[in-house]
Amino acid sequence: PGCCLLQFLSYLGACDRLLKQGYEEGQVEEAMEMFQYSEKKAAEFLRLLAQFNDMGFQQNEIKEVLLLCENQREKALEELVMK
């Protein structure tokens, strides 16, 4: 049980840090789950999601492409432009 508690506290800390960067709670939780609770990968995903969103791409397409391209910005942008 101690191990699970530590993982949970670490997850909450990561979520808290991402929320403080201005991301929405639902998006933060989804990103954390998608990347097996890796704060670094989730943060990069959220950053790129916001960036591509600002460029006018559809959020569901962005998510799909970022997962496919493993958060590689150039590759993901190429995919989005081709869609």
C-alpha atoms as one frame of an Amber mdcrd trajectory, in Angstrom:
protein
   0.000   0.000   0.000   2.871   2.439   0.711   4.112   2.173  -2.862   0.679
   2.957  -4.295   0.312   5.927  -1.990   3.656   7.348  -3.131   2.666   6.895
  -6.777  -0.645   8.610  -6.110   1.000  11.550  -4.329   3.503  11.881  -7.149
   0.602  11.843  -9.641  -1.235  14.545  -7.688   1.904  16.670  -7.546   2.403
  16.341 -11.296  -1.243  17.215 -11.987  -0.989  20.205  -9.682   2.107  21.525
 -11.465   0.427  21.117 -14.871  -2.769  22.809 -13.668  -0.691  25.748 -12.426
   0.611  26.133 -15.991  -2.973  26.886 -16.990  -4.082  23.576 -18.504  -7.617
  22.286 -17.892  -8.083  19.550 -15.309  -9.714  17.110 -17.727  -6.904  17.529
 -20.239  -4.239  17.112 -17.566  -5.786  13.875 -16.277  -6.220  12.521 -19.801
  -2.633  13.384 -20.774  -1.241  11.796 -17.606  -3.164   8.581 -18.319  -2.164
   8.531 -21.993   1.521   8.717 -21.086   1.505   6.267 -18.156   1.757   9.124
 -15.662   4.970  10.573 -17.119   4.763  14.241 -16.188   7.401  15.175 -18.776
   5.558  13.519 -21.675   2.172  14.783 -20.510   3.531  18.342 -20.243   4.993
  18.183 -23.758   1.717  16.773 -25.099  -0.316  19.566 -23.468   2.095  22.219
 -24.732   1.879  20.941 -28.317  -1.889  20.449 -28.067  -2.312  24.115 -27.106
   0.121  25.219 -29.802  -1.598  23.264 -32.596  -4.995  24.313 -31.259  -3.943
  27.954 -31.627  -3.006  27.186 -35.239  -6.616  26.187 -35.852  -6.360  22.394
 -35.952  -9.132  20.254 -34.430  -8.405  18.988 -30.927  -9.371  15.356 -31.570
  -7.116  15.253 -34.655  -4.255  16.841 -32.711  -4.507  14.246 -29.924  -4.539
  11.371 -32.396  -1.534  12.693 -34.327   0.504  13.528 -31.211   0.006  10.013
 -29.872   0.909   8.534 -33.234   4.034  10.699 -33.560   4.981  10.355 -29.879
   4.957  14.134 -29.311   7.408  14.842 -32.132   6.404  18.375 -33.108   7.632
  18.478 -36.721   6.300  15.035 -37.559   2.934  15.809 -35.945   2.649  19.148
 -37.745   3.348  17.421 -41.063   0.599  14.877 -40.366  -1.893  17.579 -39.392
  -1.182  19.642 -42.492  -1.693  16.578 -44.692  -5.084  15.743 -43.159
